[in-house]
Amino acid sequence: MSSARTVLRALKDSTHALHRRAEQYVRILDHDATVEDYARYLRAMYGFHAPIEAALAGDPALEAA
């Protein structure tokens, strides 16, 4: 297994419980979810991910990976 896959697997395994907990509150896959529910979710996730991605984008080691 490649180094990147090993890291991704470790990240997935270590955050599994957090994902399960979040899924209790983020109900975008429920049968009664609406387009607005999904749009709200995307806006919230963008607000979380955009600054992190911007910070990580400048890291040469991550760029190489």
PDB file with SEQRES, HELIX, SHEET and CRYST1 records, atoms N, CA, C and O in Angstrom:
SEQRES   1 A   65  MET SER SER ALA ARG THR VAL LEU ARG ALA LEU LYS ASP          
SEQRES   2 A   65  SER THR HIS ALA LEU HIS ARG ARG ALA GLU GLN TYR VAL          
SEQRES   3 A   65  ARG ILE LEU ASP HIS ASP ALA THR VAL GLU ASP TYR ALA          
SEQRES   4 A   65  ARG TYR LEU ARG ALA MET TYR GLY PHE HIS ALA PRO ILE          
SEQRES   5 A   65  GLU ALA ALA LEU ALA GLY ASP PRO ALA LEU GLU ALA ALA          
HELIX    1 AA1 SER A    3  GLU A   23  1                                  21    
HELIX    2 AA2 VAL A   35  ALA A   57  1                                  23    
HELIX    3 AA3 PRO A   60  ALA A   64  1                                   5    
CRYST1    1.000    1.000    1.000  90.00  90.00  90.00 P 1           1          
ATOM      1  N   MET A   1       0.856  -1.184   0.000  1.00  0.00           N  
ATOM      2  CA  MET A   1       0.000   0.000   0.000  1.00  0.00           C  
ATOM      3  C   MET A   1       0.895   1.238   0.000  1.00  0.00           C  
ATOM      4  O   MET A   1       1.890   1.294   0.722  1.00  0.00           O  
ATOM      5  N   SER A   2       0.532   2.230  -0.818  1.00  0.00           N  
ATOM      6  CA  SER A   2       1.345   3.441  -0.907  1.00  0.00           C  
ATOM      7  C   SER A   2       1.244   4.254   0.378  1.00  0.00           C  
ATOM      8  O   SER A   2       0.320   4.086   1.174  1.00  0.00           O  
ATOM      9  N   SER A   3       2.205   5.125   0.553  1.00  0.00           N  
ATOM     10  CA  SER A   3       2.237   5.981   1.732  1.00  0.00           C  
ATOM     11  C   SER A   3       0.978   6.840   1.827  1.00  0.00           C  
ATOM     12  O   SER A   3       0.400   6.990   2.903  1.00  0.00           O  
ATOM     13  N   ALA A   4       0.558   7.400   0.696  1.00  0.00           N  
ATOM     14  CA  ALA A   4      -0.643   8.243   0.690  1.00  0.00           C  
ATOM     15  C   ALA A   4      -1.873   7.427   1.080  1.00  0.00           C  
ATOM     16  O   ALA A   4      -2.710   7.901   1.848  1.00  0.00           O  
ATOM     17  N   ARG A   5      -1.988   6.221   0.565  1.00  0.00           N  
ATOM     18  CA  ARG A   5      -3.129   5.371   0.918  1.00  0.00           C  
ATOM     19  C   ARG A   5      -3.098   4.985   2.378  1.00  0.00           C  
ATOM     20  O   ARG A   5      -4.142   4.905   3.024  1.00  0.00           O  
ATOM     21  N   THR A   6      -1.916   4.746   2.903  1.00  0.00           N  
ATOM     22  CA  THR A   6      -1.783   4.410   4.315  1.00  0.00           C  
ATOM     23  C   THR A   6      -2.269   5.570   5.181  1.00  0.00           C  
ATOM     24  O   THR A   6      -2.994   5.369   6.155  1.00  0.00           O  
ATOM     25  N   VAL A   7      -1.865   6.768   4.819  1.00  0.00           N  
ATOM     26  CA  VAL A   7      -2.290   7.956   5.566  1.00  0.00           C  
ATOM     27  C   VAL A   7      -3.799   8.137   5.450  1.00  0.00           C  
ATOM     28  O   VAL A   7      -4.470   8.399   6.448  1.00  0.00           O  
ATOM     29  N   LEU A   8      -4.335   8.000   4.245  1.00  0.00           N  
ATOM     30  CA  LEU A   8      -5.781   8.157   4.064  1.00  0.00           C  
ATOM     31  C   LEU A   8      -6.557   7.103   4.847  1.00  0.00           C  
ATOM     32  O   LEU A   8      -7.593   7.413   5.435  1.00  0.00           O  
ATOM     33  N   ARG A   9      -6.074   5.864   4.864  1.00  0.00           N  
ATOM     34  CA  ARG A   9      -6.734   4.802   5.619  1.00  0.00           C  
ATOM     35  C   ARG A   9      -6.698   5.111   7.108  1.00  0.00           C  
ATOM     36  O   ARG A   9      -7.699   4.929   7.801  1.00  0.00           O  
ATOM     37  N   ALA A  10      -5.563   5.575   7.605  1.00  0.00           N  
ATOM     38  CA  ALA A  10      -5.446   5.931   9.024  1.00  0.00           C  
ATOM     39  C   ALA A  10      -6.396   7.069   9.365  1.00  0.00           C  
ATOM     40  O   ALA A  10      -7.033   7.056  10.419  1.00  0.00           O  
ATOM     41  N   LEU A  11      -6.493   8.055   8.478  1.00  0.00           N  
ATOM     42  CA  LEU A  11      -7.407   9.177   8.706  1.00  0.00           C  
ATOM     43  C   LEU A  11      -8.846   8.694   8.725  1.00  0.00           C  
ATOM     44  O   LEU A  11      -9.620   9.071   9.604  1.00  0.00           O  
ATOM     45  N   LYS A  12      -9.200   7.872   7.770  1.00  0.00           N  
ATOM     46  CA  LYS A  12     -10.568   7.351   7.707  1.00  0.00           C  
ATOM     47  C   LYS A  12     -10.893   6.529   8.953  1.00  0.00           C  
ATOM     48  O   LYS A  12     -11.960   6.687   9.546  1.00  0.00           O  
ATOM     49  N   ASP A  13      -9.989   5.671   9.340  1.00  0.00           N  
ATOM     50  CA  ASP A  13     -10.224   4.830  10.515  1.00  0.00           C  
ATOM     51  C   ASP A  13     -10.328   5.652  11.791  1.00  0.00           C  
ATOM     52  O   ASP A  13     -11.167   5.372  12.647  1.00  0.00           O  
ATOM     53  N   SER A  14      -9.477   6.666  11.919  1.00  0.00           N  
ATOM     54  CA  SER A  14      -9.467   7.447  13.157  1.00  0.00           C  
ATOM     55  C   SER A  14     -10.632   8.432  13.257  1.00  0.00           C  
ATOM     56  O   SER A  14     -10.943   8.912  14.347  1.00  0.00           O  
ATOM     57  N   THR A  15     -11.277   8.737  12.130  1.00  0.00           N  
ATOM     58  CA  THR A  15     -12.397   9.682  12.173  1.00  0.00           C  
ATOM     59  C   THR A  15     -13.757   9.010  11.966  1.00  0.00           C  
ATOM     60  O   THR A  15     -14.782   9.687  11.880  1.00  0.00           O  
ATOM     61  N   HIS A  16     -13.760   7.692  11.887  1.00  0.00           N  
ATOM     62  CA  HIS A  16     -15.004   6.958  11.628  1.00  0.00           C  
ATOM     63  C   HIS A  16     -16.104   7.309  12.633  1.00  0.00           C  
ATOM     64  O   HIS A  16     -17.234   7.595  12.237  1.00  0.00           O  
ATOM     65  N   ALA A  17     -15.786   7.290  13.907  1.00  0.00           N  
ATOM     66  CA  ALA A  17     -16.796   7.578  14.934  1.00  0.00           C  
ATOM     67  C   ALA A  17     -17.329   9.003  14.792  1.00  0.00           C  
ATOM     68  O   ALA A  17     -18.520   9.243  14.996  1.00  0.00           O  
ATOM     69  N   LEU A  18     -16.468   9.934  14.450  1.00  0.00           N  
ATOM     70  CA  LEU A  18     -16.912  11.318  14.264  1.00  0.00           C  
ATOM     71  C   LEU A  18     -17.852  11.439  13.068  1.00  0.00           C  
ATOM     72  O   LEU A  18     -18.833  12.180  13.118  1.00  0.00           O  
ATOM     73  N   HIS A  19     -17.553  10.716  12.004  1.00  0.00           N  
ATOM     74  CA  HIS A  19     -18.431  10.733  10.832  1.00  0.00           C  
ATOM     75  C   HIS A  19     -19.793  10.157  11.175  1.00  0.00           C  
ATOM     76  O   HIS A  19     -20.820  10.709  10.779  1.00  0.00           O  
ATOM     77  N   ARG A  20     -19.811   9.064  11.898  1.00  0.00           N  
ATOM     78  CA  ARG A  20     -21.093   8.455  12.292  1.00  0.00           C  
ATOM     79  C   ARG A  20     -21.904   9.429  13.145  1.00  0.00           C  
ATOM     80  O   ARG A  20     -23.119   9.539  12.983  1.00  0.00           O  
ATOM     81  N   ARG A  21     -21.236  10.125  14.041  1.00  0.00           N  
ATOM     82  CA  ARG A  21     -21.926  11.097  14.897  1.00  0.00           C  
ATOM     83  C   ARG A  21     -22.479  12.257  14.063  1.00  0.00           C  
ATOM     84  O   ARG A  21     -23.614  12.690  14.266  1.00  0.00           O  
ATOM     85  N   ALA A  22     -21.679  12.748  13.135  1.00  0.00           N  
ATOM     86  CA  ALA A  22     -22.120  13.855  12.284  1.00  0.00           C  
ATOM     87  C   ALA A  22     -23.324  13.455  11.442  1.00  0.00           C  
ATOM     88  O   ALA A  22     -24.214  14.269  11.200  1.00  0.00           O  
ATOM     89  N   GLU A  23     -23.352  12.200  10.996  1.00  0.00           N  
ATOM     90  CA  GLU A  23     -24.452  11.737  10.166  1.00  0.00           C  
ATOM     91  C   GLU A  23     -25.786  11.737  10.912  1.00  0.00           C  
ATOM     92  O   GLU A  23     -26.846  11.705  10.287  1.00  0.00           O  
ATOM     93  N   GLN A  24     -25.739  11.773  12.228  1.00  0.00           N  
ATOM     94  CA  GLN A  24     -26.975  11.872  13.008  1.00  0.00           C  
ATOM     95  C   GLN A  24     -27.611  13.251  12.852  1.00  0.00           C  
ATOM     96  O   GLN A  24     -28.820  13.404  13.028  1.00  0.00           O  
ATOM     97  N   TYR A  25     -26.798  14.253  12.523  1.00  0.00           N  
ATOM     98  CA  TYR A  25     -27.279  15.630  12.428  1.00  0.00           C  
ATOM     99  C   TYR A  25     -27.375  16.130  10.993  1.00  0.00           C  
ATOM    100  O   TYR A  25     -28.190  17.002  10.691  1.00  0.00           O  
ATOM    101  N   VAL A  26     -26.566  15.593  10.126  1.00  0.00           N  
ATOM    102  CA  VAL A  26     -26.569  15.990   8.721  1.00  0.00           C  
ATOM    103  C   VAL A  26     -27.400  14.960   7.975  1.00  0.00           C  
ATOM    104  O   VAL A  26     -26.947  13.847   7.709  1.00  0.00           O  
ATOM    105  N   ARG A  27     -28.610  15.345   7.646  1.00  0.00           N  
ATOM    106  CA  ARG A  27     -29.559  14.374   7.117  1.00  0.00           C  
ATOM    107  C   ARG A  27     -29.826  14.561   5.626  1.00  0.00           C  
ATOM    108  O   ARG A  27     -30.965  14.428   5.178  1.00  0.00           O  
ATOM    109  N   ILE A  28     -28.792  14.866   4.862  1.00  0.00           N  
ATOM    110  CA  ILE A  28     -29.006  15.159   3.446  1.00  0.00           C  
ATOM    111  C   ILE A  28     -29.380  13.939   2.622  1.00  0.00           C  
ATOM    112  O   ILE A  28     -29.850  14.084   1.493  1.00  0.00           O  
ATOM    113  N   LEU A  29     -29.183  12.752   3.152  1.00  0.00           N  
ATOM    114  CA  LEU A  29     -29.533  11.554   2.407  1.00  0.00           C  
ATOM    115  C   LEU A  29     -30.889  10.973   2.826  1.00  0.00           C  
ATOM    116  O   LEU A  29     -31.320   9.946   2.300  1.00  0.00           O  
ATOM    117  N   ASP A  30     -31.547  11.628   3.763  1.00  0.00           N  
ATOM    118  CA  ASP A  30     -32.872  11.155   4.196  1.00  0.00           C  
ATOM    119  C   ASP A  30     -33.876  11.270   3.050  1.00  0.00           C  
ATOM    120  O   ASP A  30     -33.722  12.118   2.172  1.00  0.00           O  
ATOM    121  N   HIS A  31     -34.876  10.442   3.056  1.00  0.00           N  
ATOM    122  CA  HIS A  31     -35.873  10.429   1.974  1.00  0.00           C  
ATOM    123  C   HIS A  31     -36.629  11.750   1.852  1.00  0.00           C  
ATOM    124  O   HIS A  31     -37.128  12.079   0.776  1.00  0.00           O  
ATOM    125  N   ASP A  32     -36.718  12.508   2.947  1.00  0.00           N  
ATOM    126  CA  ASP A  32     -37.456  13.772   2.899  1.00  0.00           C  
ATOM    127  C   ASP A  32     -36.535  14.995   2.804  1.00  0.00           C  
ATOM    128  O   ASP A  32     -36.990  16.125   2.984  1.00  0.00           O  
ATOM    129  N   ALA A  33     -35.250  14.780   2.525  1.00  0.00           N  
ATOM    130  CA  ALA A  33     -34.328  15.902   2.380  1.00  0.00           C  
ATOM    131  C   ALA A  33     -34.700  16.710   1.133  1.00  0.00           C  
ATOM    132  O   ALA A  33     -35.151  16.162   0.127  1.00  0.00           O  
ATOM    133  N   THR A  34     -34.500  18.006   1.229  1.00  0.00           N  
ATOM    134  CA  THR A  34     -34.856  18.892   0.124  1.00  0.00           C  
ATOM    135  C   THR A  34     -33.593  19.441  -0.541  1.00  0.00           C  
ATOM    136  O   THR A  34     -32.486  19.282  -0.028  1.00  0.00           O  
ATOM    137  N   VAL A  35     -33.777  20.076  -1.668  1.00  0.00           N  
ATOM    138  CA  VAL A  35     -32.666  20.739  -2.346  1.00  0.00           C  
ATOM    139  C   VAL A  35     -32.080  21.810  -1.437  1.00  0.00           C  
ATOM    140  O   VAL A  35     -30.863  21.991  -1.393  1.00  0.00           O  
ATOM    141  N   GLU A  36     -32.929  22.514  -0.718  1.00  0.00           N  
ATOM    142  CA  GLU A  36     -32.443  23.545   0.202  1.00  0.00           C  
ATOM    143  C   GLU A  36     -31.620  22.920   1.336  1.00  0.00           C  
ATOM    144  O   GLU A  36     -30.622  23.504   1.758  1.00  0.00           O  
ATOM    145  N   ASP A  37     -32.017  21.756   1.831  1.00  0.00           N  
ATOM    146  CA  ASP A  37     -31.223  21.059   2.851  1.00  0.00           C  
ATOM    147  C   ASP A  37     -29.815  20.787   2.314  1.00  0.00           C  
ATOM    148  O   ASP A  37     -28.819  21.008   3.003  1.00  0.00           O  
ATOM    149  N   TYR A  38     -29.757  20.307   1.083  1.00  0.00           N  
ATOM    150  CA  TYR A  38     -28.466  19.992   0.472  1.00  0.00           C  
ATOM    151  C   TYR A  38     -27.648  21.258   0.232  1.00  0.00           C  
ATOM    152  O   TYR A  38     -26.439  21.271   0.466  1.00  0.00           O  
ATOM    153  N   ALA A  39     -28.299  22.316  -0.231  1.00  0.00           N  
ATOM    154  CA  ALA A  39     -27.603  23.586  -0.465  1.00  0.00           C  
ATOM    155  C   ALA A  39     -27.038  24.131   0.851  1.00  0.00           C  
ATOM    156  O   ALA A  39     -25.913  24.632   0.879  1.00  0.00           O  
ATOM    157  N   ARG A  40     -27.802  24.038   1.927  1.00  0.00           N  
ATOM    158  CA  ARG A  40     -27.346  24.494   3.244  1.00  0.00           C  
ATOM    159  C   ARG A  40     -26.124  23.686   3.682  1.00  0.00           C  
ATOM    160  O   ARG A  40     -25.163  24.235   4.219  1.00  0.00           O  
ATOM    161  N   TYR A  41     -26.176  22.397   3.449  1.00  0.00           N  
ATOM    162  CA  TYR A  41     -25.050  21.520   3.777  1.00  0.00           C  
ATOM    163  C   TYR A  41     -23.805  21.921   2.991  1.00  0.00           C  
ATOM    164  O   TYR A  41     -22.721  22.029   3.564  1.00  0.00           O  
ATOM    165  N   LEU A  42     -23.949  22.140   1.690  1.00  0.00           N  
ATOM    166  CA  LEU A  42     -22.802  22.521   0.867  1.00  0.00           C  
ATOM    167  C   LEU A  42     -22.207  23.854   1.304  1.00  0.00           C  
ATOM    168  O   LEU A  42     -20.987  24.012   1.329  1.00  0.00           O  
ATOM    169  N   ARG A  43     -23.062  24.811   1.648  1.00  0.00           N  
ATOM    170  CA  ARG A  43     -22.555  26.105   2.129  1.00  0.00           C  
ATOM    171  C   ARG A  43     -21.771  25.929   3.429  1.00  0.00           C  
ATOM    172  O   ARG A  43     -20.708  26.526   3.596  1.00  0.00           O  
ATOM    173  N   ALA A  44     -22.279  25.129   4.330  1.00  0.00           N  
ATOM    174  CA  ALA A  44     -21.595  24.895   5.603  1.00  0.00           C  
ATOM    175  C   ALA A  44     -20.258  24.194   5.383  1.00  0.00           C  
ATOM    176  O   ALA A  44     -19.257  24.546   6.006  1.00  0.00           O  
ATOM    177  N   MET A  45     -20.246  23.214   4.507  1.00  0.00           N  
ATOM    178  CA  MET A  45     -19.007  22.481   4.249  1.00  0.00           C  
ATOM    179  C   MET A  45     -17.975  23.350   3.537  1.00  0.00           C  
ATOM    180  O   MET A  45     -16.778  23.243   3.804  1.00  0.00           O  
ATOM    181  N   TYR A  46     -18.439  24.210   2.632  1.00  0.00           N  
ATOM    182  CA  TYR A  46     -17.512  25.110   1.952  1.00  0.00           C  
ATOM    183  C   TYR A  46     -16.868  26.046   2.963  1.00  0.00           C  
ATOM    184  O   TYR A  46     -15.663  26.290   2.906  1.00  0.00           O  
ATOM    185  N   GLY A  47     -17.651  26.563   3.875  1.00  0.00           N  
ATOM    186  CA  GLY A  47     -17.122  27.455   4.900  1.00  0.00           C  
ATOM    187  C   GLY A  47     -16.095  26.777   5.790  1.00  0.00           C  
ATOM    188  O   GLY A  47     -15.203  27.435   6.326  1.00  0.00           O  
ATOM    189  N   PHE A  48     -16.212  25.493   5.948  1.00  0.00           N  
ATOM    190  CA  PHE A  48     -15.263  24.729   6.745  1.00  0.00           C  
ATOM    191  C   PHE A  48     -14.028  24.357   5.916  1.00  0.00           C  
ATOM    192  O   PHE A  48     -12.896  24.529   6.369  1.00  0.00           O  
ATOM    193  N   HIS A  49     -14.249  23.857   4.724  1.00  0.00           N  
ATOM    194  CA  HIS A  49     -13.152  23.322   3.913  1.00  0.00           C  
ATOM    195  C   HIS A  49     -12.321  24.380   3.200  1.00  0.00           C  
ATOM    196  O   HIS A  49     -11.110  24.204   3.062  1.00  0.00           O  
ATOM    197  N   ALA A  50     -12.917  25.453   2.750  1.00  0.00           N  
ATOM    198  CA  ALA A  50     -12.185  26.443   1.960  1.00  0.00           C  
ATOM    199  C   ALA A  50     -10.944  26.978   2.677  1.00  0.00           C  
ATOM    200  O   ALA A  50      -9.873  27.004   2.071  1.00  0.00           O  
ATOM    201  N   PRO A  51     -11.039  27.408   3.942  1.00  0.00           N  
ATOM    202  CA  PRO A  51      -9.834  27.917   4.595  1.00  0.00           C  
ATOM    203  C   PRO A  51      -8.777  26.828   4.824  1.00  0.00           C  
ATOM    204  O   PRO A  51      -7.578  27.094   4.745  1.00  0.00           O  
ATOM    205  N   ILE A  52      -9.224  25.625   5.104  1.00  0.00           N  
ATOM    206  CA  ILE A  52      -8.281  24.526   5.310  1.00  0.00           C  
ATOM    207  C   ILE A  52      -7.565  24.211   4.001  1.00  0.00           C  
ATOM    208  O   ILE A  52      -6.343  24.064   3.974  1.00  0.00           O  
ATOM    209  N   GLU A  53      -8.323  24.107   2.927  1.00  0.00           N  
ATOM    210  CA  GLU A  53      -7.717  23.812   1.630  1.00  0.00           C  
ATOM    211  C   GLU A  53      -6.749  24.908   1.203  1.00  0.00           C  
ATOM    212  O   GLU A  53      -5.696  24.623   0.632  1.00  0.00           O  
ATOM    213  N   ALA A  54      -7.101  26.147   1.476  1.00  0.00           N  
ATOM    214  CA  ALA A  54      -6.209  27.254   1.122  1.00  0.00           C  
ATOM    215  C   ALA A  54      -4.898  27.151   1.899  1.00  0.00           C  
ATOM    216  O   ALA A  54      -3.823  27.377   1.342  1.00  0.00           O  
ATOM    217  N   ALA A  55      -4.988  26.811   3.180  1.00  0.00           N  
ATOM    218  CA  ALA A  55      -3.778  26.672   3.992  1.00  0.00           C  
ATOM    219  C   ALA A  55      -2.937  25.494   3.531  1.00  0.00           C  
ATOM    220  O   ALA A  55      -1.711  25.588   3.470  1.00  0.00           O  
ATOM    221  N   LEU A  56      -3.584  24.395   3.209  1.00  0.00           N  
ATOM    222  CA  LEU A  56      -2.853  23.203   2.779  1.00  0.00           C  
ATOM    223  C   LEU A  56      -2.274  23.355   1.377  1.00  0.00           C  
ATOM    224  O   LEU A  56      -1.264  22.727   1.059  1.00  0.00           O  
ATOM    225  N   ALA A  57      -2.883  24.161   0.548  1.00  0.00           N  
ATOM    226  CA  ALA A  57      -2.436  24.322  -0.841  1.00  0.00           C  
ATOM    227  C   ALA A  57      -1.016  24.880  -0.922  1.00  0.00           C  
ATOM    228  O   ALA A  57      -0.310  24.638  -1.901  1.00  0.00           O  
ATOM    229  N   GLY A  58      -0.602  25.612   0.083  1.00  0.00           N  
ATOM    230  CA  GLY A  58       0.737  26.189   0.062  1.00  0.00           C  
ATOM    231  C   GLY A  58       1.831  25.292   0.608  1.00  0.00           C  
ATOM    232  O   GLY A  58       2.988  25.707   0.683  1.00  0.00           O  
ATOM    233  N   ASP A  59       1.491  24.083   0.985  1.00  0.00           N  
ATOM    234  CA  ASP A  59       2.478  23.174   1.576  1.00  0.00           C  
ATOM    235  C   ASP A  59       3.147  22.339   0.475  1.00  0.00           C  
ATOM    236  O   ASP A  59       2.487  21.508  -0.149  1.00  0.00           O  
ATOM    237  N   PRO A  60       4.440  22.546   0.233  1.00  0.00           N  
ATOM    238  CA  PRO A  60       5.132  21.836  -0.836  1.00  0.00           C  
ATOM    239  C   PRO A  60       5.124  20.314  -0.668  1.00  0.00           C  
ATOM    240  O   PRO A  60       5.060  19.587  -1.659  1.00  0.00           O  
ATOM    241  N   ALA A  61       5.186  19.832   0.562  1.00  0.00           N  
ATOM    242  CA  ALA A  61       5.179  18.375   0.788  1.00  0.00           C  
ATOM    243  C   ALA A  61       3.847  17.778   0.381  1.00  0.00           C  
ATOM    244  O   ALA A  61       3.806  16.687  -0.187  1.00  0.00           O  
ATOM    245  N   LEU A  62       2.765  18.470   0.659  1.00  0.00           N  
ATOM    246  CA  LEU A  62       1.454  17.975   0.258  1.00  0.00           C  
ATOM    247  C   LEU A  62       1.291  18.045  -1.257  1.00  0.00           C  
ATOM    248  O   LEU A  62       0.686  17.162  -1.866  1.00  0.00           O  
ATOM    249  N   GLU A  63       1.823  19.079  -1.845  1.00  0.00           N  
ATOM    250  CA  GLU A  63       1.754  19.206  -3.311  1.00  0.00           C  
ATOM    251  C   GLU A  63       2.464  18.031  -3.961  1.00  0.00           C  
ATOM    252  O   GLU A  63       1.985  17.493  -4.960  1.00  0.00           O  
ATOM    253  N   ALA A  64       3.599  17.627  -3.408  1.00  0.00           N  
ATOM    254  CA  ALA A  64       4.352  16.511  -3.957  1.00  0.00           C  
ATOM    255  C   ALA A  64       3.606  15.194  -3.806  1.00  0.00           C  
ATOM    256  O   ALA A  64       3.727  14.306  -4.650  1.00  0.00           O  
ATOM    257  N   ALA A  65       2.835  15.068  -2.730  1.00  0.00           N  
ATOM    258  CA  ALA A  65       2.096  13.829  -2.488  1.00  0.00           C  
ATOM    259  C   ALA A  65       0.946  13.732  -3.462  1.00  0.00           C  
ATOM    260  O   ALA A  65       0.191  12.760  -3.431  1.00  0.00           O  
TER     261      ALA A  65                                                      
END                                                                             
